[in-house]
Amino acid sequence: MVDVIRQRSKTRNWAWRVLLLGLVGATGVWGADGLLRLEPASPRIGEAIFFGTVVRGPMVREVSGRGPLAPTEVTLVTADVGGQIVDVPLEPGVEVEPGAVLLAMKDPAIERNLLEAQRALRSAEADRDRFNLLLEQDELDVRTTLAQADAAWQEKKEEAEMKEMLANRGFISGRDSRLARVHAERALTLLELQVARVENLRKTSAIQLQDKEAAIARAHDDVRERQRQLGALSVRATTRGILQELGPSLSERWEVGQRVTAGARVAKITDPRKLKAVIEVSDVQAREVMRGQAVVIDTRTAEVPGRVMRIDPAIREGKVAIDVELLADLPPGARPDLEVFGKIEIERLNDVLHLTPRPVMSEPESIAILFRVTAGDGSAERVRARFGRASLDAIEIVEGLQVSDRVIVSDTSGYEDVDRVLLPNSPLKKARLDQPAGE
């Protein structure tokens, strides 16, 4: 029996092919539609995050800064005279009393000047003594002459009176009487001149003696000044306190053999019982700081209340120095240059909607993007919030958040382009790209 080969219909084969192509096309369209409808995956935020809570109530606005404790009373000891150091008997950090020797110096020129001043004093005193001897001699001479003039006048006076009496009785001529009277008047004139000479000698000698005494006084002053300069070669403490520095600067120390110039800074003495805090705050924050505001100084071992006593008018490297008066005793161990932390109370608000703690990099009077925790699904949604006034650990909420909202306050700058983030340990899984939308 002969097999007959049966020919398939070409029309039927093409029908199967068209059906298969249709099924493949439908499957592709269905898959593409599912991919288009699939929501983007929500990123999972890092483990180390912190949350803040929106509350309504009192908020204290504060600014903070760091700085050292500094003495309120600082005594700078300077050298009155220059000299070469021969001894440095003390070390910084010791307690000193007034009169304690800080530096011992020598200067041959000062010693020579003292000897010359002493010789000048002895010379001035000798000159005064010689003048007194000469003055005594002159006074004897003029007094002798005065006595002689007085005797001559007495004699001429008596002679004139006698001749006048004889002339009146006719024993002598009137001419002899008149001549005797003239001689008496001349003797009186000489006596008056001699009296004036004595008085003039007394006045001139007094003036000359004053000059001599003044010269001696100047010589005494010069000697005392030279002695003071000699004593100033030993530089001494002028007050009681702690020897904070002993050198031309904080980083330098005096050494034997160095030359110190007159007026140079030798040491700094401080009173450790009287300290203040000098904290530095940014120039932006310092605009609201005023004298008298309350301050809390943290020394790491205790908190000490204080108040703003001075604001430095200058800005240095973006910082403003604030002097704080301490209103209570410092803890044991506090000393100058100890770094402390200070919080200055700017304003106390009674009923304010605010977020605490304050988000990272948040600025007052600004708009920020935050992530608010949603209830129950372990995620946080993107929200837009407007900030108002700010403090160290809180910031006012003007709009965008409500009481009891929990917000991520850590740095979320890397998630600014997403609307939702998954929190650590969230039960939610990221959506799979192969999962059709709507399932």
C-alpha positions in Angstrom: 0.0 0.0 0.0 1.4 3.2 -1.0 1.6 6.1 1.6 0.1 9.3 0.4 1.9 12.5 1.6 -0.6 15.0 2.9 0.2 18.7 2.2 -0.6 21.2 5.1 -2.4 24.3 4.2 -0.2 27.3 4.0 -3.2 29.4 5.2 -3.5 27.4 8.4 0.2 27.9 9.3 0.0 31.6 8.8 -3.0 31.7 11.1 -1.0 30.1 13.9 1.8 32.5 13.5 -0.5 35.5 13.6 -2.1 34.2 16.8 1.3 33.7 18.5 2.5 37.1 17.6 -0.7 38.6 19.0 -0.3 36.9 22.3 3.3 38.1 22.5 2.3 41.6 21.7 -0.5 41.6 24.3 1.9 40.3 26.9 4.3 43.1 26.2 1.7 45.8 26.4 0.4 44.4 29.7 3.9 44.3 31.2 4.8 47.8 30.0 1.6 49.1 31.5 2.5 47.5 34.8 6.0 49.0 34.8 4.6 52.4 34.1 2.1 52.1 36.9 4.8 50.9 39.4 5.7 53.6 42.0 9.4 54.5 42.5 11.1 52.8 45.4 11.3 54.7 48.7 14.9 54.9 50.0 15.7 53.7 53.5 17.3 56.3 55.6 20.5 55.6 57.6 20.5 54.0 61.1 22.0 56.9 63.0 19.1 59.4 62.9 17.5 61.5 65.6 13.9 62.7 66.0 12.4 65.9 67.4 8.9 66.7 68.6 6.8 69.7 68.0 5.4 71.1 71.2 3.6 74.2 72.4 4.9 76.0 75.5 7.7 78.1 76.9 10.9 78.5 74.8 14.0 80.2 76.0 16.1 81.8 73.3 19.8 81.4 73.9 23.1 81.9 72.2 26.2 80.1 73.2 30.0 80.4 72.9 33.2 79.2 74.3 36.1 81.0 75.8 38.6 81.2 78.7 38.3 82.3 82.3 40.2 85.5 82.6 41.3 87.6 85.7 39.4 90.8 86.2 42.4 92.4 87.8 45.7 92.1 85.9 48.9 93.8 87.0 51.6 94.2 84.4 55.0 94.7 85.9 57.5 96.7 83.8 61.1 97.5 84.2 61.8 101.1 85.4 65.4 100.9 84.2 67.3 98.7 81.8 69.9 96.2 82.8 71.4 92.8 82.3 69.7 89.9 84.1 71.8 88.2 86.7 69.1 86.1 88.4 65.5 84.9 87.8 64.5 83.6 91.3 60.9 82.7 90.6 58.9 80.5 88.2 55.4 81.3 86.7 52.5 79.9 88.7 53.8 80.7 92.1 52.0 83.0 94.5 53.9 86.3 95.1 53.6 89.0 97.7 54.2 92.8 97.2 58.0 93.3 97.1 58.9 89.8 95.9 61.9 90.0 93.6 61.0 88.8 90.1 64.3 89.8 88.3 67.7 90.8 89.5 69.7 93.0 87.1 72.9 95.0 87.0 74.0 98.1 85.1 77.4 99.7 85.7 76.2 103.1 84.3 73.6 103.4 87.1 76.2 102.7 89.7 78.6 105.3 88.2 75.7 107.9 88.1 75.0 107.3 91.7 78.6 108.0 92.7 78.7 111.1 90.6 75.4 112.3 92.2 76.8 111.7 95.7 79.9 113.7 94.8 77.8 116.5 93.5 75.8 116.6 96.7 78.9 116.8 98.8 80.3 119.6 96.6 77.0 121.6 96.9 77.0 121.2 100.7 80.7 122.3 100.9 79.8 125.3 98.7 77.0 126.3 101.1 79.3 126.0 104.1 81.9 128.2 102.4 79.3 130.7 101.6 78.1 130.7 105.3 81.6 131.4 106.5 82.1 134.3 104.0 78.6 135.6 104.9 79.5 135.7 108.6 82.7 137.6 107.8 80.8 140.1 105.7 78.3 140.6 108.4 81.0 141.3 110.9 82.6 143.9 108.6 79.3 145.7 107.9 78.3 145.6 111.6 81.7 147.0 112.6 81.3 149.8 110.0 77.8 150.4 111.2 79.0 150.7 114.8 81.7 153.2 113.8 79.2 155.2 111.8 76.8 155.3 114.7 79.6 156.4 117.1 80.7 159.1 114.6 77.2 160.4 114.3 76.7 160.5 118.1 79.9 162.4 118.4 79.1 164.9 115.7 75.6 165.3 117.1 76.8 166.2 120.6 79.4 168.6 119.1 76.8 170.4 117.1 74.5 170.7 120.1 77.3 172.1 122.2 78.5 174.6 119.6 74.9 175.7 119.1 74.6 176.5 122.8 77.9 178.3 122.8 76.9 180.4 119.8 73.7 181.3 121.5 75.7 182.6 124.4 78.2 184.4 122.2 81.2 182.4 123.0 81.7 181.3 119.4 80.6 182.5 116.1 77.4 181.3 114.4 79.4 180.1 111.5 81.2 177.5 113.7 77.8 176.4 115.0 76.4 175.9 111.6 79.5 174.0 110.4 79.2 171.6 113.3 75.5 171.0 112.5 76.5 170.2 108.9 79.1 167.7 110.1 76.5 166.1 112.3 74.0 165.7 109.5 76.7 164.2 107.3 77.5 161.7 110.0 73.8 160.8 110.2 73.6 160.3 106.4 76.6 158.0 106.6 74.9 156.1 109.4 71.7 155.6 107.4 73.7 154.4 104.4 75.5 151.9 106.6 72.2 150.7 108.0 70.8 150.3 104.5 74.0 148.4 103.5 73.5 146.0 106.4 69.9 145.4 105.4 70.9 144.9 101.8 73.5 142.4 102.8 71.0 140.5 104.9 68.6 140.3 101.9 71.2 139.3 99.3 72.8 136.8 101.6 69.4 135.2 102.2 68.8 134.9 98.5 72.2 133.5 97.9 71.7 131.0 100.7 68.4 129.9 99.2 70.2 129.3 96.0 72.8 127.2 97.8 70.1 125.2 99.6 68.2 124.7 96.4 71.4 123.3 94.7 71.8 121.0 97.7 68.1 119.9 97.4 68.6 119.2 93.7 71.7 117.2 94.5 69.7 115.3 97.1 66.9 114.5 94.6 69.5 113.4 92.1 71.1 111.1 94.6 67.7 109.7 95.6 66.8 109.1 92.0 70.0 107.3 91.3 69.5 105.2 94.4 65.9 104.4 93.2 67.3 103.4 89.8 69.9 101.2 91.6 67.1 99.6 93.6 64.9 99.3 90.5 67.5 96.9 89.1 65.7 94.4 91.3 62.3 94.2 89.6 59.7 93.5 92.3 56.0 92.5 92.5 53.7 95.4 93.1 50.7 93.4 94.3 49.7 90.0 95.7 48.6 87.3 93.3 49.7 84.5 91.0 52.7 85.1 88.8 51.0 84.3 85.5 53.8 85.2 83.1 57.5 86.0 83.6 58.9 87.0 80.2 58.5 89.6 77.4 55.5 87.5 76.1 53.4 84.5 77.0 55.6 82.2 75.0 58.9 83.6 76.2 60.8 83.4 79.5 63.5 85.7 80.8 67.0 84.1 81.1 70.2 85.1 82.9 72.3 87.3 80.6 69.4 88.8 78.7 69.2 92.6 78.4 66.1 94.3 79.6 65.2 97.7 78.3 63.6 100.4 80.4 59.8 100.2 80.2 59.8 96.5 79.0 57.1 94.2 80.2 58.6 91.9 82.8 55.7 89.9 84.3 52.0 89.6 84.6 50.4 89.0 88.0 46.7 88.1 88.4 44.3 87.6 91.3 42.9 84.1 91.0 40.1 85.0 93.3 38.6 87.5 90.9 37.8 85.9 87.5 35.4 86.5 84.6 34.5 84.5 81.6 35.3 85.7 78.1 33.1 83.8 75.7 33.1 84.3 71.9 29.9 84.2 69.9 29.3 84.7 66.2 28.8 88.2 65.1 25.3 87.3 63.8 24.2 86.0 67.3 26.0 88.9 69.1 23.5 91.4 67.6 20.9 90.4 70.2 23.3 90.3 73.2 22.9 93.2 75.6 24.5 94.1 78.9 22.8 92.6 82.0 21.5 89.5 80.2 21.6 86.3 82.3 24.4 83.8 81.5 25.1 80.2 82.6 28.8 79.3 82.6 29.6 75.6 82.4 33.0 74.7 83.7 32.5 70.9 83.1 32.3 70.3 86.8 29.7 72.9 87.8 27.4 75.6 86.3 27.9 79.1 87.6 25.4 81.9 87.0 26.6 85.2 85.5 25.5 88.3 83.6 26.9 90.1 80.5 29.1 93.0 81.7 30.8 94.1 78.5 30.5 93.5 74.7 33.6 94.0 72.6 32.8 96.5 69.9 35.3 94.8 67.5 34.7 91.7 65.4 37.6 89.4 65.1 37.4 86.5 62.6 33.6 86.6 62.7 33.5 86.4 66.5 32.6 88.9 69.2 34.0 88.6 72.7 31.5 88.9 75.6 32.8 89.5 79.1 30.6 87.7 81.7 30.6 88.7 85.4 30.4 85.6 87.6 27.7 85.8 90.3 28.8 82.8 92.3 32.0 81.1 93.4 33.8 79.0 90.9 34.4 75.3 91.7 37.8 74.2 93.0 40.4 74.0 90.4 39.1 76.8 88.3 42.0 79.0 87.1 42.7 81.6 84.4 42.7 80.3 80.8 40.4 77.4 81.7 38.0 77.0 78.7 34.3 77.2 79.6 31.0 77.0 77.8 28.5 79.8 78.1 24.8 80.2 77.3 23.4 83.7 77.2 19.6 84.0 77.6 18.3 86.4 74.9 14.5 86.1 75.3 12.0 84.0 77.3 8.9 83.1 75.2 5.8 81.8 77.1 3.5 80.2 74.5 5.3 79.2 71.3 4.9 76.3 68.9 8.4 75.0 68.5 10.5 72.0 67.5 13.0 70.5 69.9 15.7 69.5 69.5 16.6 71.9 66.7 17.2 70.3 63.2 20.7 70.2 61.8 21.6 73.3 59.7 18.3 75.0 60.5 18.3 78.8 60.3 15.8 81.2 61.9 13.3 83.0 59.7 13.7 80.5 56.9 11.9 77.7 55.0 13.1 74.2 55.2 12.3 70.7 53.9 11.7 68.2 56.7 10.6 64.6 57.0 7.6 64.0 59.3 7.1 60.5 60.7 3.8 59.0 59.6 1.8 56.9 62.0 2.0 53.1 61.7 3.8 52.5 58.4 7.5 53.1 59.5 8.1 55.9 57.0 8.5 59.7 57.0 6.9 62.1 54.5 8.4 65.2 53.1 6.9 68.4 54.5 7.7 72.1 54.0 8.0 74.1 57.2 8.6 77.8 58.0 10.8 78.6 60.9 10.7 81.7 63.1 12.9 82.6 66.1 15.5 80.1 67.1 17.4 79.1 70.2 20.3 76.7 70.9 18.2 73.5 71.0 14.8 74.7 69.7 13.3 76.6 66.8 9.9 78.3 66.4 7.4 76.7 63.9 5.4 79.4 62.0 3.7 76.9 59.7 3.9 73.5 58.2 3.9 71.4 61.4 1.5 70.8 64.3 1.7 69.8 67.9 3.0 66.3 68.5 4.4 65.9 65.0 7.6 63.9 65.1 10.3 65.1 62.7 13.7 63.8 61.6 16.2 66.4 62.9 19.3 64.7 61.6 20.9 65.8 58.3 18.5 64.8 55.5 20.1 66.9 52.7 20.7 63.7 50.7 17.0 63.0 50.4 15.7 66.3 49.2 14.4 64.8 45.9 12.2 62.1 47.4 8.7 62.5 48.9 9.0 59.6 51.4 11.8 57.7 53.2 11.7 54.5 55.1 12.9 54.6 58.7 15.4 52.1 60.1 13.9 48.7 61.0 10.7 49.6 59.2 8.5 46.6 58.3 7.9 48.1 54.8 9.9 46.7 51.9 11.0 48.6 48.9 8.7 48.1 45.9 10.1 45.6 43.4 10.4 46.8 39.8 9.0 43.4 38.7 5.8 43.8 40.8 2.8 45.0 38.8 1.3 48.2 40.0 -1.8 47.8 42.0 -1.0 44.3 43.4 
